[in-house]
Amino acid sequence: DAGVTQSPTHLIKTRGQHVTLRCSPISGHKSVSWYQQVLGQGPQFIFQYYEKEERGRGNFPDRFSARQFPNYSSELNVNALLLGDSALYLCASSPSRDRVTGELFFGEGSRLTVL
Amino acid sequence: QQQVKQSPQSLIVQKGGISIINCAYENTAFDYFPWYQQFPGKGPALLIAIRPDVSEKKEGRFTISFNKSAKQFSLHIMDSQPGDSATYFCAASWDGSARQLTFGSGTQLTVLP
């Protein structure tokens, strides 16, 4: 069975540019979350989507946006890139929005480098 | 109040030894405490998790100890193996936050052969 898949795996952008990261959840999973992991730190919550609606948002500026499509895949968009946006962007899926267990299945991430 | 503090930052253990990683939290609303294992170039993978109605949970060589009054929880890896060398993250969540995970800063574990 395919796990969470993310694309691209690596990308390099320059300051001020825009980036779109894509995520396909595990088949049957309706909830997708995005996390940012800066090198040497733990992941930080950016967004959660369930059934195409935003259900949670972390402490990130409006330059960050996301959406979920009818097939439950998701995109994370970041505008006006800053050097500090360089990080591993992780997508995670779960069967439901707020299961008691809260188990998330993470993809391998998209490594973004901003020059 | 959303912080989860993790220590130590790095840990070196001999093969067969016990690895212990500690975490402390402030938000008493947290009700789910997972540990994730992350290998280089990979996403975090759930290792074991506990809810505050029990003080200990064991799965194979991995045990979570939970102290609700002290707001602390720890991961014990018994009989540590070189294949356990990875970065370990504790995390916490509660139902009122859309189950978003608040992660600790991570512990890089090295198990020497």
Interface residues (C-beta under 8 A of the other chain):
Chain A: V4 S33 Y35 G40 Q41 G42 P43 Q44 F45 Q48 R55 G56 G58 L90 A92 S94 R97 D98 R99 V100 T101 G102 E103 L104 F105 F106 G107 E108 G109
Chain B: Q6 Y32 P34 Y36 G41 K42 G43 P44 A45 L46 A49 R51 F89 A91 S93 D95 S97 A98 R99 Q100 L101 T102 F103 G104 S105 G106
